[in-house]
Amino acid sequence: DGSAFFGAQSWSFLIQAVSPLIVFYRFHSSVCLAEIWKHCYTFKESHGGGHGSSQVNGHGGLSRSASVRTMVN
C-alpha cells in the first residue's frame, strides 16, 4: 500500500488521477491488438487475376508468403 509512503490524501489523489489512464491504456491496447489480428488474418486478392487467385495454402489458411505480403502492403 502506497499510503504509508505518500500519505493517505496524496495516495488517494494519485489513485484517482492514474486510474482513468490505466483503463484507457488497456482499452487502447486491446483495440490495437484486435486491429493487428484482423489485418493479419484477412484474405487479400492478388492482382494477378484469374479465378480464386487469393493465396491460400492447402490447409485453408494464408500461406506464409501471402501473410507477409499482406502485412507489408
CHARMM internal coordinates of N, CA and C (Angstrom, degrees):
IC EDIT
DIST 1 N 1 CA 1.4521
DIST 1 CA 1 C 1.5265
ANGL 1 N 1 CA 1 C 108.74
DIST 1 C 2 N 1.3105
ANGL 1 CA 1 C 2 N 116.73
DIHE 1 N 1 CA 1 C 2 N 130.33
DIST 2 N 2 CA 1.4541
ANGL 1 C 2 N 2 CA 121.44
DIHE 1 CA 1 C 2 N 2 CA -177.62
DIST 2 CA 2 C 1.5072
ANGL 2 N 2 CA 2 C 114.28
DIHE 1 C 2 N 2 CA 2 C -83.91
DIST 2 C 3 N 1.3322
ANGL 2 CA 2 C 3 N 117.18
DIHE 2 N 2 CA 2 C 3 N -8.91
DIST 3 N 3 CA 1.4603
ANGL 2 C 3 N 3 CA 119.07
DIHE 2 CA 2 C 3 N 3 CA -177.82
DIST 3 CA 3 C 1.5229
ANGL 3 N 3 CA 3 C 111.98
DIHE 2 C 3 N 3 CA 3 C -65.72
DIST 3 C 4 N 1.3235
ANGL 3 CA 3 C 4 N 118.01
DIHE 3 N 3 CA 3 C 4 N -27.53
DIST 4 N 4 CA 1.4596
ANGL 3 C 4 N 4 CA 120.28
DIHE 3 CA 3 C 4 N 4 CA 177.40
DIST 4 CA 4 C 1.5238
ANGL 4 N 4 CA 4 C 110.99
DIHE 3 C 4 N 4 CA 4 C -68.91
DIST 4 C 5 N 1.3282
ANGL 4 CA 4 C 5 N 116.76
DIHE 4 N 4 CA 4 C 5 N -33.09
DIST 5 N 5 CA 1.4572
ANGL 4 C 5 N 5 CA 120.93
DIHE 4 CA 4 C 5 N 5 CA -178.93
DIST 5 CA 5 C 1.5299
ANGL 5 N 5 CA 5 C 111.84
DIHE 4 C 5 N 5 CA 5 C -85.17
DIST 5 C 6 N 1.3453
ANGL 5 CA 5 C 6 N 116.64
DIHE 5 N 5 CA 5 C 6 N -46.33
DIST 6 N 6 CA 1.4678
ANGL 5 C 6 N 6 CA 120.91
DIHE 5 CA 5 C 6 N 6 CA -175.14
DIST 6 CA 6 C 1.5283
ANGL 6 N 6 CA 6 C 113.40
DIHE 5 C 6 N 6 CA 6 C -91.12
DIST 6 C 7 N 1.3100
ANGL 6 CA 6 C 7 N 117.45
DIHE 6 N 6 CA 6 C 7 N -21.69
DIST 7 N 7 CA 1.4606
ANGL 6 C 7 N 7 CA 121.25
DIHE 6 CA 6 C 7 N 7 CA -171.78
DIST 7 CA 7 C 1.5243
ANGL 7 N 7 CA 7 C 108.61
DIHE 6 C 7 N 7 CA 7 C 99.16
DIST 7 C 8 N 1.3106
ANGL 7 CA 7 C 8 N 116.92
DIHE 7 N 7 CA 7 C 8 N 151.80
DIST 8 N 8 CA 1.4598
ANGL 7 C 8 N 8 CA 121.56
DIHE 7 CA 7 C 8 N 8 CA -173.01
DIST 8 CA 8 C 1.5338
ANGL 8 N 8 CA 8 C 111.77
DIHE 7 C 8 N 8 CA 8 C -64.29
DIST 8 C 9 N 1.3208
ANGL 8 CA 8 C 9 N 117.64
DIHE 8 N 8 CA 8 C 9 N -44.00
DIST 9 N 9 CA 1.4577
ANGL 8 C 9 N 9 CA 120.11
DIHE 8 CA 8 C 9 N 9 CA -176.71
DIST 9 CA 9 C 1.5357
ANGL 9 N 9 CA 9 C 111.34
DIHE 8 C 9 N 9 CA 9 C -70.16
DIST 9 C 10 N 1.3141
ANGL 9 CA 9 C 10 N 117.71
DIHE 9 N 9 CA 9 C 10 N -43.39
DIST 10 N 10 CA 1.4637
ANGL 9 C 10 N 10 CA 121.05
DIHE 9 CA 9 C 10 N 10 CA 178.62
DIST 10 CA 10 C 1.5174
ANGL 10 N 10 CA 10 C 111.33
DIHE 9 C 10 N 10 CA 10 C -64.89
DIST 10 C 11 N 1.3320
ANGL 10 CA 10 C 11 N 116.57
DIHE 10 N 10 CA 10 C 11 N -41.02
DIST 11 N 11 CA 1.4576
ANGL 10 C 11 N 11 CA 120.39
DIHE 10 CA 10 C 11 N 11 CA 179.77
DIST 11 CA 11 C 1.5303
ANGL 11 N 11 CA 11 C 111.01
DIHE 10 C 11 N 11 CA 11 C -64.15
DIST 11 C 12 N 1.3194
ANGL 11 CA 11 C 12 N 117.02
DIHE 11 N 11 CA 11 C 12 N -41.70
DIST 12 N 12 CA 1.4551
ANGL 11 C 12 N 12 CA 121.41
DIHE 11 CA 11 C 12 N 12 CA 178.61
DIST 12 CA 12 C 1.5334
ANGL 12 N 12 CA 12 C 110.36
DIHE 11 C 12 N 12 CA 12 C -62.30
DIST 12 C 13 N 1.3238
ANGL 12 CA 12 C 13 N 117.22
DIHE 12 N 12 CA 12 C 13 N -44.07
DIST 13 N 13 CA 1.4658
ANGL 12 C 13 N 13 CA 120.94
DIHE 12 CA 12 C 13 N 13 CA 178.10
DIST 13 CA 13 C 1.5296
ANGL 13 N 13 CA 13 C 110.62
DIHE 12 C 13 N 13 CA 13 C -63.54
DIST 13 C 14 N 1.3122
ANGL 13 CA 13 C 14 N 117.03
DIHE 13 N 13 CA 13 C 14 N -42.48
DIST 14 N 14 CA 1.4599
ANGL 13 C 14 N 14 CA 121.15
DIHE 13 CA 13 C 14 N 14 CA -179.91
DIST 14 CA 14 C 1.5311
ANGL 14 N 14 CA 14 C 111.48
DIHE 13 C 14 N 14 CA 14 C -62.35
DIST 14 C 15 N 1.3077
ANGL 14 CA 14 C 15 N 116.99
DIHE 14 N 14 CA 14 C 15 N -44.57
DIST 15 N 15 CA 1.4721
ANGL 14 C 15 N 15 CA 121.16
DIHE 14 CA 14 C 15 N 15 CA 178.79
DIST 15 CA 15 C 1.5226
ANGL 15 N 15 CA 15 C 110.61
DIHE 14 C 15 N 15 CA 15 C -62.87
DIST 15 C 16 N 1.3250
ANGL 15 CA 15 C 16 N 117.91
DIHE 15 N 15 CA 15 C 16 N -43.73
DIST 16 N 16 CA 1.4601
ANGL 15 C 16 N 16 CA 121.44
DIHE 15 CA 15 C 16 N 16 CA -179.26
DIST 16 CA 16 C 1.5259
ANGL 16 N 16 CA 16 C 111.84
DIHE 15 C 16 N 16 CA 16 C -68.29
DIST 16 C 17 N 1.3082
ANGL 16 CA 16 C 17 N 117.78
DIHE 16 N 16 CA 16 C 17 N -29.36
DIST 17 N 17 CA 1.4619
ANGL 16 C 17 N 17 CA 120.82
DIHE 16 CA 16 C 17 N 17 CA 179.71
DIST 17 CA 17 C 1.5232
ANGL 17 N 17 CA 17 C 111.99
DIHE 16 C 17 N 17 CA 17 C -79.92
DIST 17 C 18 N 1.3106
ANGL 17 CA 17 C 18 N 118.01
DIHE 17 N 17 CA 17 C 18 N -34.16
DIST 18 N 18 CA 1.4598
ANGL 17 C 18 N 18 CA 121.71
DIHE 17 CA 17 C 18 N 18 CA -173.62
DIST 18 CA 18 C 1.5355
ANGL 18 N 18 CA 18 C 112.53
DIHE 17 C 18 N 18 CA 18 C -90.79
DIST 18 C 19 N 1.3024
ANGL 18 CA 18 C 19 N 118.81
DIHE 18 N 18 CA 18 C 19 N -26.36
DIST 19 N 19 CA 1.4648
ANGL 18 C 19 N 19 CA 121.51
DIHE 18 CA 18 C 19 N 19 CA -177.16
DIST 19 CA 19 C 1.5305
ANGL 19 N 19 CA 19 C 113.76
DIHE 18 C 19 N 19 CA 19 C -56.25
DIST 19 C 20 N 1.3403
ANGL 19 CA 19 C 20 N 120.69
DIHE 19 N 19 CA 19 C 20 N -45.00
DIST 20 N 20 CA 1.4733
ANGL 19 C 20 N 20 CA 118.64
DIHE 19 CA 19 C 20 N 20 CA 177.10
DIST 20 CA 20 C 1.5274
ANGL 20 N 20 CA 20 C 112.87
DIHE 19 C 20 N 20 CA 20 C -62.62
DIST 20 C 21 N 1.3169
ANGL 20 CA 20 C 21 N 117.34
DIHE 20 N 20 CA 20 C 21 N -33.17
DIST 21 N 21 CA 1.4636
ANGL 20 C 21 N 21 CA 120.24
DIHE 20 CA 20 C 21 N 21 CA 177.79
DIST 21 CA 21 C 1.5251
ANGL 21 N 21 CA 21 C 111.05
DIHE 20 C 21 N 21 CA 21 C -67.29
DIST 21 C 22 N 1.3131
ANGL 21 CA 21 C 22 N 117.01
DIHE 21 N 21 CA 21 C 22 N -37.01
DIST 22 N 22 CA 1.4626
ANGL 21 C 22 N 22 CA 120.71
DIHE 21 CA 21 C 22 N 22 CA 178.14
DIST 22 CA 22 C 1.5214
ANGL 22 N 22 CA 22 C 110.20
DIHE 21 C 22 N 22 CA 22 C -65.89
DIST 22 C 23 N 1.3278
ANGL 22 CA 22 C 23 N 117.35
DIHE 22 N 22 CA 22 C 23 N -42.74
DIST 23 N 23 CA 1.4636
ANGL 22 C 23 N 23 CA 121.32
DIHE 22 CA 22 C 23 N 23 CA 178.56
DIST 23 CA 23 C 1.5238
ANGL 23 N 23 CA 23 C 109.57
DIHE 22 C 23 N 23 CA 23 C -63.69
DIST 23 C 24 N 1.3394
ANGL 23 CA 23 C 24 N 117.80
DIHE 23 N 23 CA 23 C 24 N -44.83
DIST 24 N 24 CA 1.4598
ANGL 23 C 24 N 24 CA 121.19
DIHE 23 CA 23 C 24 N 24 CA 178.63
DIST 24 CA 24 C 1.5233
ANGL 24 N 24 CA 24 C 111.04
DIHE 23 C 24 N 24 CA 24 C -60.49
DIST 24 C 25 N 1.3241
ANGL 24 CA 24 C 25 N 118.03
DIHE 24 N 24 CA 24 C 25 N -44.35
DIST 25 N 25 CA 1.4606
ANGL 24 C 25 N 25 CA 121.90
DIHE 24 CA 24 C 25 N 25 CA -179.34
DIST 25 CA 25 C 1.5294
ANGL 25 N 25 CA 25 C 110.86
DIHE 24 C 25 N 25 CA 25 C -60.48
DIST 25 C 26 N 1.3161
ANGL 25 CA 25 C 26 N 117.04
DIHE 25 N 25 CA 25 C 26 N -45.46
DIST 26 N 26 CA 1.4673
ANGL 25 C 26 N 26 CA 119.99
DIHE 25 CA 25 C 26 N 26 CA -178.61
DIST 26 CA 26 C 1.5192
ANGL 26 N 26 CA 26 C 111.59
DIHE 25 C 26 N 26 CA 26 C -66.84
DIST 26 C 27 N 1.3259
ANGL 26 CA 26 C 27 N 117.24
DIHE 26 N 26 CA 26 C 27 N -41.36
DIST 27 N 27 CA 1.4607
ANGL 26 C 27 N 27 CA 120.17
DIHE 26 CA 26 C 27 N 27 CA 178.49
DIST 27 CA 27 C 1.5208
ANGL 27 N 27 CA 27 C 110.38
DIHE 26 C 27 N 27 CA 27 C -65.39
DIST 27 C 28 N 1.3190
ANGL 27 CA 27 C 28 N 116.80
DIHE 27 N 27 CA 27 C 28 N -46.44
DIST 28 N 28 CA 1.4572
ANGL 27 C 28 N 28 CA 121.39
DIHE 27 CA 27 C 28 N 28 CA -178.32
DIST 28 CA 28 C 1.5302
ANGL 28 N 28 CA 28 C 111.31
DIHE 27 C 28 N 28 CA 28 C -62.57
DIST 28 C 29 N 1.3132
ANGL 28 CA 28 C 29 N 117.72
DIHE 28 N 28 CA 28 C 29 N -42.30
DIST 29 N 29 CA 1.4603
ANGL 28 C 29 N 29 CA 120.17
DIHE 28 CA 28 C 29 N 29 CA -179.97
DIST 29 CA 29 C 1.5277
ANGL 29 N 29 CA 29 C 111.33
DIHE 28 C 29 N 29 CA 29 C -67.72
DIST 29 C 30 N 1.3265
ANGL 29 CA 29 C 30 N 118.17
DIHE 29 N 29 CA 29 C 30 N -35.29
DIST 30 N 30 CA 1.4694
ANGL 29 C 30 N 30 CA 119.14
DIHE 29 CA 29 C 30 N 30 CA 177.87
DIST 30 CA 30 C 1.5229
ANGL 30 N 30 CA 30 C 110.95
DIHE 29 C 30 N 30 CA 30 C -70.36
DIST 30 C 31 N 1.3311
ANGL 30 CA 30 C 31 N 118.46
DIHE 30 N 30 CA 30 C 31 N -35.49
DIST 31 N 31 CA 1.4642
ANGL 30 C 31 N 31 CA 120.75
DIHE 30 CA 30 C 31 N 31 CA 176.71
DIST 31 CA 31 C 1.5257
ANGL 31 N 31 CA 31 C 110.20
DIHE 30 C 31 N 31 CA 31 C -67.21
DIST 31 C 32 N 1.3238
ANGL 31 CA 31 C 32 N 116.98
DIHE 31 N 31 CA 31 C 32 N -41.90
DIST 32 N 32 CA 1.4704
ANGL 31 C 32 N 32 CA 120.19
DIHE 31 CA 31 C 32 N 32 CA 177.39
DIST 32 CA 32 C 1.5283
ANGL 32 N 32 CA 32 C 110.87
DIHE 31 C 32 N 32 CA 32 C -62.54
DIST 32 C 33 N 1.3066
ANGL 32 CA 32 C 33 N 117.73
DIHE 32 N 32 CA 32 C 33 N -42.31
DIST 33 N 33 CA 1.4573
ANGL 32 C 33 N 33 CA 121.18
DIHE 32 CA 32 C 33 N 33 CA 178.20
DIST 33 CA 33 C 1.5277
ANGL 33 N 33 CA 33 C 110.95
DIHE 32 C 33 N 33 CA 33 C -62.95
DIST 33 C 34 N 1.3300
ANGL 33 CA 33 C 34 N 117.21
DIHE 33 N 33 CA 33 C 34 N -40.15
DIST 34 N 34 CA 1.4693
ANGL 33 C 34 N 34 CA 120.23
DIHE 33 CA 33 C 34 N 34 CA 177.77
DIST 34 CA 34 C 1.5229
ANGL 34 N 34 CA 34 C 111.23
DIHE 33 C 34 N 34 CA 34 C -64.81
DIST 34 C 35 N 1.3336
ANGL 34 CA 34 C 35 N 117.81
DIHE 34 N 34 CA 34 C 35 N -38.67
DIST 35 N 35 CA 1.4626
ANGL 34 C 35 N 35 CA 121.21
DIHE 34 CA 34 C 35 N 35 CA 178.24
DIST 35 CA 35 C 1.5314
ANGL 35 N 35 CA 35 C 110.75
DIHE 34 C 35 N 35 CA 35 C -66.39
DIST 35 C 36 N 1.3212
ANGL 35 CA 35 C 36 N 117.61
DIHE 35 N 35 CA 35 C 36 N -41.30
DIST 36 N 36 CA 1.4644
ANGL 35 C 36 N 36 CA 121.37
DIHE 35 CA 35 C 36 N 36 CA 177.86
DIST 36 CA 36 C 1.5193
ANGL 36 N 36 CA 36 C 109.71
DIHE 35 C 36 N 36 CA 36 C -63.61
DIST 36 C 37 N 1.3243
ANGL 36 CA 36 C 37 N 116.91
DIHE 36 N 36 CA 36 C 37 N -45.04
DIST 37 N 37 CA 1.4622
ANGL 36 C 37 N 37 CA 122.24
DIHE 36 CA 36 C 37 N 37 CA 179.10
DIST 37 CA 37 C 1.5256
ANGL 37 N 37 CA 37 C 110.07
DIHE 36 C 37 N 37 CA 37 C -59.64
DIST 37 C 38 N 1.3331
ANGL 37 CA 37 C 38 N 116.97
DIHE 37 N 37 CA 37 C 38 N -46.35
DIST 38 N 38 CA 1.4627
ANGL 37 C 38 N 38 CA 121.46
DIHE 37 CA 37 C 38 N 38 CA -179.02
DIST 38 CA 38 C 1.5269
ANGL 38 N 38 CA 38 C 110.40
DIHE 37 C 38 N 38 CA 38 C -64.19
DIST 38 C 39 N 1.3141
ANGL 38 CA 38 C 39 N 117.06
DIHE 38 N 38 CA 38 C 39 N -41.13
DIST 39 N 39 CA 1.4620
ANGL 38 C 39 N 39 CA 121.16
DIHE 38 CA 38 C 39 N 39 CA -178.33
DIST 39 CA 39 C 1.5322
ANGL 39 N 39 CA 39 C 111.37
DIHE 38 C 39 N 39 CA 39 C -67.68
DIST 39 C 40 N 1.3106
ANGL 39 CA 39 C 40 N 116.84
DIHE 39 N 39 CA 39 C 40 N -38.43
DIST 40 N 40 CA 1.4644
ANGL 39 C 40 N 40 CA 120.42
DIHE 39 CA 39 C 40 N 40 CA -176.85
DIST 40 CA 40 C 1.5245
ANGL 40 N 40 CA 40 C 112.76
DIHE 39 C 40 N 40 CA 40 C -73.97
DIST 40 C 41 N 1.3057
ANGL 40 CA 40 C 41 N 118.28
DIHE 40 N 40 CA 40 C 41 N -26.10
DIST 41 N 41 CA 1.4519
ANGL 40 C 41 N 41 CA 120.43
DIHE 40 CA 40 C 41 N 41 CA -174.49
DIST 41 CA 41 C 1.5221
ANGL 41 N 41 CA 41 C 113.36
DIHE 40 C 41 N 41 CA 41 C -113.66
DIST 41 C 42 N 1.3224
ANGL 41 CA 41 C 42 N 117.91
DIHE 41 N 41 CA 41 C 42 N 26.72
DIST 42 N 42 CA 1.4596
ANGL 41 C 42 N 42 CA 119.86
DIHE 41 CA 41 C 42 N 42 CA 173.23
DIST 42 CA 42 C 1.5157
ANGL 42 N 42 CA 42 C 108.84
DIHE 41 C 42 N 42 CA 42 C -98.45
DIST 42 C 43 N 1.3273
ANGL 42 CA 42 C 43 N 116.20
DIHE 42 N 42 CA 42 C 43 N 143.73
DIST 43 N 43 CA 1.4507
ANGL 42 C 43 N 43 CA 121.25
DIHE 42 CA 42 C 43 N 43 CA 177.11
DIST 43 CA 43 C 1.5121
ANGL 43 N 43 CA 43 C 108.27
DIHE 42 C 43 N 43 CA 43 C -84.02
DIST 43 C 44 N 1.3005
ANGL 43 CA 43 C 44 N 115.43
DIHE 43 N 43 CA 43 C 44 N 130.95
DIST 44 N 44 CA 1.4455
ANGL 43 C 44 N 44 CA 120.38
DIHE 43 CA 43 C 44 N 44 CA -179.03
DIST 44 CA 44 C 1.5185
ANGL 44 N 44 CA 44 C 107.95
DIHE 43 C 44 N 44 CA 44 C -118.55
DIST 44 C 45 N 1.3217
ANGL 44 CA 44 C 45 N 116.60
DIHE 44 N 44 CA 44 C 45 N 124.80
DIST 45 N 45 CA 1.4503
ANGL 44 C 45 N 45 CA 121.16
DIHE 44 CA 44 C 45 N 45 CA 179.32
DIST 45 CA 45 C 1.5180
ANGL 45 N 45 CA 45 C 109.03
DIHE 44 C 45 N 45 CA 45 C -69.81
DIST 45 C 46 N 1.3481
ANGL 45 CA 45 C 46 N 115.99
DIHE 45 N 45 CA 45 C 46 N 137.02
DIST 46 N 46 CA 1.4596
ANGL 45 C 46 N 46 CA 119.09
DIHE 45 CA 45 C 46 N 46 CA 175.87
DIST 46 CA 46 C 1.5133
ANGL 46 N 46 CA 46 C 108.73
DIHE 45 C 46 N 46 CA 46 C -78.93
DIST 46 C 47 N 1.3009
ANGL 46 CA 46 C 47 N 116.63
DIHE 46 N 46 CA 46 C 47 N 160.38
DIST 47 N 47 CA 1.4534
ANGL 46 C 47 N 47 CA 121.31
DIHE 46 CA 46 C 47 N 47 CA -178.65
DIST 47 CA 47 C 1.5208
ANGL 47 N 47 CA 47 C 111.80
DIHE 46 C 47 N 47 CA 47 C -88.21
DIST 47 C 48 N 1.3302
ANGL 47 CA 47 C 48 N 118.04
DIHE 47 N 47 CA 47 C 48 N 10.13
DIST 48 N 48 CA 1.4526
ANGL 47 C 48 N 48 CA 121.88
DIHE 47 CA 47 C 48 N 48 CA -178.77
DIST 48 CA 48 C 1.5151
ANGL 48 N 48 CA 48 C 113.41
DIHE 47 C 48 N 48 CA 48 C -76.49
DIST 48 C 49 N 1.3057
ANGL 48 CA 48 C 49 N 118.37
DIHE 48 N 48 CA 48 C 49 N -13.40
DIST 49 N 49 CA 1.4564
ANGL 48 C 49 N 49 CA 121.40
DIHE 48 CA 48 C 49 N 49 CA 179.95
DIST 49 CA 49 C 1.5101
ANGL 49 N 49 CA 49 C 111.58
DIHE 48 C 49 N 49 CA 49 C 80.29
DIST 49 C 50 N 1.3226
ANGL 49 CA 49 C 50 N 116.38
DIHE 49 N 49 CA 49 C 50 N -174.70
DIST 50 N 50 CA 1.4615
ANGL 49 C 50 N 50 CA 120.77
DIHE 49 CA 49 C 50 N 50 CA 179.67
DIST 50 CA 50 C 1.5065
ANGL 50 N 50 CA 50 C 111.15
DIHE 49 C 50 N 50 CA 50 C 92.54
DIST 50 C 51 N 1.3374
ANGL 50 CA 50 C 51 N 114.45
DIHE 50 N 50 CA 50 C 51 N 170.82
DIST 51 N 51 CA 1.4607
ANGL 50 C 51 N 51 CA 119.71
DIHE 50 CA 50 C 51 N 51 CA -179.59
DIST 51 CA 51 C 1.5075
ANGL 51 N 51 CA 51 C 110.52
DIHE 50 C 51 N 51 CA 51 C -80.24
DIST 51 C 52 N 1.3172
ANGL 51 CA 51 C 52 N 115.19
DIHE 51 N 51 CA 51 C 52 N 130.28
DIST 52 N 52 CA 1.4652
ANGL 51 C 52 N 52 CA 119.64
DIHE 51 CA 51 C 52 N 52 CA 175.03
DIST 52 CA 52 C 1.5058
ANGL 52 N 52 CA 52 C 112.80
DIHE 51 C 52 N 52 CA 52 C 56.22
DIST 52 C 53 N 1.3085
ANGL 52 CA 52 C 53 N 117.02
DIHE 52 N 52 CA 52 C 53 N 49.13
DIST 53 N 53 CA 1.4565
ANGL 52 C 53 N 53 CA 119.29
DIHE 52 CA 52 C 53 N 53 CA -174.88
DIST 53 CA 53 C 1.5184
ANGL 53 N 53 CA 53 C 113.03
DIHE 52 C 53 N 53 CA 53 C -85.16
DIST 53 C 54 N 1.3300
ANGL 53 CA 53 C 54 N 117.37
DIHE 53 N 53 CA 53 C 54 N 13.69
DIST 54 N 54 CA 1.4541
ANGL 53 C 54 N 54 CA 117.46
DIHE 53 CA 53 C 54 N 54 CA 174.26
DIST 54 CA 54 C 1.5243
ANGL 54 N 54 CA 54 C 108.27
DIHE 53 C 54 N 54 CA 54 C -68.79
DIST 54 C 55 N 1.2934
ANGL 54 CA 54 C 55 N 115.94
DIHE 54 N 54 CA 54 C 55 N 147.83
DIST 55 N 55 CA 1.4584
ANGL 54 C 55 N 55 CA 120.05
DIHE 54 CA 54 C 55 N 55 CA -172.19
DIST 55 CA 55 C 1.5195
ANGL 55 N 55 CA 55 C 109.46
DIHE 54 C 55 N 55 CA 55 C -92.38
DIST 55 C 56 N 1.3098
ANGL 55 CA 55 C 56 N 114.40
DIHE 55 N 55 CA 55 C 56 N 93.69
DIST 56 N 56 CA 1.4537
ANGL 55 C 56 N 56 CA 121.40
DIHE 55 CA 55 C 56 N 56 CA -176.33
DIST 56 CA 56 C 1.5131
ANGL 56 N 56 CA 56 C 108.41
DIHE 55 C 56 N 56 CA 56 C -119.47
DIST 56 C 57 N 1.3152
ANGL 56 CA 56 C 57 N 116.29
DIHE 56 N 56 CA 56 C 57 N 136.85
DIST 57 N 57 CA 1.4626
ANGL 56 C 57 N 57 CA 118.49
DIHE 56 CA 56 C 57 N 57 CA 177.37
DIST 57 CA 57 C 1.5195
ANGL 57 N 57 CA 57 C 109.88
DIHE 56 C 57 N 57 CA 57 C -82.13
DIST 57 C 58 N 1.3026
ANGL 57 CA 57 C 58 N 117.27
DIHE 57 N 57 CA 57 C 58 N -179.88
DIST 58 N 58 CA 1.4512
ANGL 57 C 58 N 58 CA 121.55
DIHE 57 CA 57 C 58 N 58 CA -175.73
DIST 58 CA 58 C 1.5158
ANGL 58 N 58 CA 58 C 114.38
DIHE 57 C 58 N 58 CA 58 C -69.38
DIST 58 C 59 N 1.3200
ANGL 58 CA 58 C 59 N 118.85
DIHE 58 N 58 CA 58 C 59 N -9.96
DIST 59 N 59 CA 1.4567
ANGL 58 C 59 N 59 CA 121.89
DIHE 58 CA 58 C 59 N 59 CA -176.49
DIST 59 CA 59 C 1.5232
ANGL 59 N 59 CA 59 C 112.35
DIHE 58 C 59 N 59 CA 59 C -99.11
DIST 59 C 60 N 1.3261
ANGL 59 CA 59 C 60 N 117.78
DIHE 59 N 59 CA 59 C 60 N 5.94
DIST 60 N 60 CA 1.4519
ANGL 59 C 60 N 60 CA 119.84
DIHE 59 CA 59 C 60 N 60 CA 177.59
DIST 60 CA 60 C 1.5189
ANGL 60 N 60 CA 60 C 114.23
DIHE 59 C 60 N 60 CA 60 C 88.97
DIST 60 C 61 N 1.3165
ANGL 60 CA 60 C 61 N 118.33
DIHE 60 N 60 CA 60 C 61 N 7.28
DIST 61 N 61 CA 1.4599
ANGL 60 C 61 N 61 CA 120.79
DIHE 60 CA 60 C 61 N 61 CA 178.83
DIST 61 CA 61 C 1.5055
ANGL 61 N 61 CA 61 C 110.92
DIHE 60 C 61 N 61 CA 61 C -121.17
DIST 61 C 62 N 1.2918
ANGL 61 CA 61 C 62 N 116.03
DIHE 61 N 61 CA 61 C 62 N 177.97
DIST 62 N 62 CA 1.4573
ANGL 61 C 62 N 62 CA 119.93
DIHE 61 CA 61 C 62 N 62 CA 177.57
DIST 62 CA 62 C 1.5166
ANGL 62 N 62 CA 62 C 109.95
DIHE 61 C 62 N 62 CA 62 C -69.92
DIST 62 C 63 N 1.3203
ANGL 62 CA 62 C 63 N 115.90
DIHE 62 N 62 CA 62 C 63 N 143.79
DIST 63 N 63 CA 1.4567
ANGL 62 C 63 N 63 CA 118.69
DIHE 62 CA 62 C 63 N 63 CA 172.13
DIST 63 CA 63 C 1.5182
ANGL 63 N 63 CA 63 C 108.42
DIHE 62 C 63 N 63 CA 63 C -74.42
DIST 63 C 64 N 1.3102
ANGL 63 CA 63 C 64 N 117.38
DIHE 63 N 63 CA 63 C 64 N 163.71
DIST 64 N 64 CA 1.4587
ANGL 63 C 64 N 64 CA 120.32
DIHE 63 CA 63 C 64 N 64 CA -178.40
DIST 64 CA 64 C 1.5177
ANGL 64 N 64 CA 64 C 111.20
DIHE 63 C 64 N 64 CA 64 C -61.17
DIST 64 C 65 N 1.3192
ANGL 64 CA 64 C 65 N 118.25
DIHE 64 N 64 CA 64 C 65 N -44.13
DIST 65 N 65 CA 1.4537
ANGL 64 C 65 N 65 CA 120.33
DIHE 64 CA 64 C 65 N 65 CA -178.74
DIST 65 CA 65 C 1.5246
ANGL 65 N 65 CA 65 C 111.03
DIHE 64 C 65 N 65 CA 65 C -66.30
DIST 65 C 66 N 1.3351
ANGL 65 CA 65 C 66 N 117.32
DIHE 65 N 65 CA 65 C 66 N -34.19
DIST 66 N 66 CA 1.4631
ANGL 65 C 66 N 66 CA 119.91
DIHE 65 CA 65 C 66 N 66 CA 178.46
DIST 66 CA 66 C 1.5140
ANGL 66 N 66 CA 66 C 110.97
DIHE 65 C 66 N 66 CA 66 C -68.50
DIST 66 C 67 N 1.3439
ANGL 66 CA 66 C 67 N 116.99
DIHE 66 N 66 CA 66 C 67 N -39.31
DIST 67 N 67 CA 1.4600
ANGL 66 C 67 N 67 CA 118.66
DIHE 66 CA 66 C 67 N 67 CA -179.98
DIST 67 CA 67 C 1.5155
ANGL 67 N 67 CA 67 C 111.04
DIHE 66 C 67 N 67 CA 67 C -69.63
DIST 67 C 68 N 1.3332
ANGL 67 CA 67 C 68 N 118.45
DIHE 67 N 67 CA 67 C 68 N -34.26
DIST 68 N 68 CA 1.4532
ANGL 67 C 68 N 68 CA 120.61
DIHE 67 CA 67 C 68 N 68 CA 177.38
DIST 68 CA 68 C 1.5236
ANGL 68 N 68 CA 68 C 109.51
DIHE 67 C 68 N 68 CA 68 C -68.24
DIST 68 C 69 N 1.3326
ANGL 68 CA 68 C 69 N 117.18
DIHE 68 N 68 CA 68 C 69 N -42.78
DIST 69 N 69 CA 1.4660
ANGL 68 C 69 N 69 CA 119.30
DIHE 68 CA 68 C 69 N 69 CA 178.01
DIST 69 CA 69 C 1.5246
ANGL 69 N 69 CA 69 C 110.85
DIHE 68 C 69 N 69 CA 69 C -63.59
DIST 69 C 70 N 1.3180
ANGL 69 CA 69 C 70 N 117.38
DIHE 69 N 69 CA 69 C 70 N -36.74
DIST 70 N 70 CA 1.4458
ANGL 69 C 70 N 70 CA 120.48
DIHE 69 CA 69 C 70 N 70 CA 178.80
DIST 70 CA 70 C 1.5141
ANGL 70 N 70 CA 70 C 111.01
DIHE 69 C 70 N 70 CA 70 C -63.57
DIST 70 C 71 N 1.3312
ANGL 70 CA 70 C 71 N 117.41
DIHE 70 N 70 CA 70 C 71 N -39.66
DIST 71 N 71 CA 1.4501
ANGL 70 C 71 N 71 CA 120.74
DIHE 70 CA 70 C 71 N 71 CA -179.85
DIST 71 CA 71 C 1.5263
ANGL 71 N 71 CA 71 C 110.74
DIHE 70 C 71 N 71 CA 71 C -70.18
DIST 71 C 72 N 1.3246
ANGL 71 CA 71 C 72 N 117.84
DIHE 71 N 71 CA 71 C 72 N -34.76
DIST 72 N 72 CA 1.4572
ANGL 71 C 72 N 72 CA 121.21
DIHE 71 CA 71 C 72 N 72 CA -177.46
DIST 72 CA 72 C 1.5181
ANGL 72 N 72 CA 72 C 110.21
DIHE 71 C 72 N 72 CA 72 C -74.67
DIST 72 C 73 N 1.3213
ANGL 72 CA 72 C 73 N 116.75
DIHE 72 N 72 CA 72 C 73 N -38.40
DIST 73 N 73 CA 1.4777
ANGL 72 C 73 N 73 CA 119.97
DIHE 72 CA 72 C 73 N 73 CA -177.39
DIST 73 CA 73 C 1.4632
ANGL 73 N 73 CA 73 C 109.34
DIHE 72 C 73 N 73 CA 73 C -71.83
END
COOR INIT
IC SEED 1 N 1 CA 1 C
IC BUILD
